[in-house]
């Protein structure tokens, strides 16, 4: 596997990172494919100054893995694994950022998180000891100085960034835009040491949330490891806003592992819960609270719900809004793979959708509880 990024600490009065310039503590990230190796972890960048001005790039990116193979089972750094993103810490009285801070995981790697291999997780940005998701041209969450909180009105996320567990992201009166493939996630780690964790619970408070080729997720840990019976379940995502837009090629997801076509050696975890509270909710993308897949070739440990071969239950989506427009998909189906079908064994059950506290079966392009003039369409299990 590739080498890890190091740790860089800069103490200064004034610090400028200009156009076409960068500070980097990344794992190998140059190759389009990581032939015969796995991506390693990024390092940590710490900037301490009175003034920090960024028009260039701060990079703490995870390394890429082999894009065609995933070898060496039960090894976190298997050939084909993606490396974790790093950490950027900035402490300053004045911070100006029109550039990019990138702490995403490796973008290439064949391993999907199964068999203990690392599928990578995004890193974090901390501004004056406060977590900040705004990596592209904005830093909203700094607290120093008399003008604290007055830098910009729009938080932009264009790369992957990981939200802390049980965090409340309070951007009251501000806008949050996630686009260009950006992702805000509390996804669980890949399965390791005999356990698969569930996705993190978190809350977002914002004026306008706009997902445009962007993602918010809290998915359960993927794949199997020694002693693991079931993959992690999806977490709970709560979003309180004036307006919520989930655009094309965008999603909000609190699902169990759903990547693998077969879940060899494990059972599927359950989908999580997604709560959307707003005046307007507009969905042309996807809301996912799907159950996980189980082993489709075997059904072992025939006792209880959690064992190899079971399908995970679908989750719950609650939408409370005055106006709801849905031309997309809300998916709360159970896992689609799993050998266990015996009535005494959990073979998964589909989840539920509630619109303004009323059950709604219409998941595909329609929500009847907001507009009874439409035709109800059901394209997934509910």
Secondary structure by P-SEA (a helix, b strand, c coil): cbbbbbbbbbbcccccccccccccccccccccccccbbbbbbbbbbbbccbbbbcccccbbbbbccccccccccccccccbbbbbbbbbbbccbbbbcbbbbbccccccccccccccccbbbbccccccccccccccccccccccccccccccbbbbcbbbbbccccccccccbbbbbccccccccccccccccccccbbbbcccccbbbbccccccccccccccccccccbbbbbbbbbccbbbbcccccccccccccccccccbbbbbbbbbbbbccbbbccccccbbbbbcccccccccccccccbbbbbbbbbbbbcccccccbbbbbcccccccccccccccccccccccccccccccccccccccccbbbbbcccc
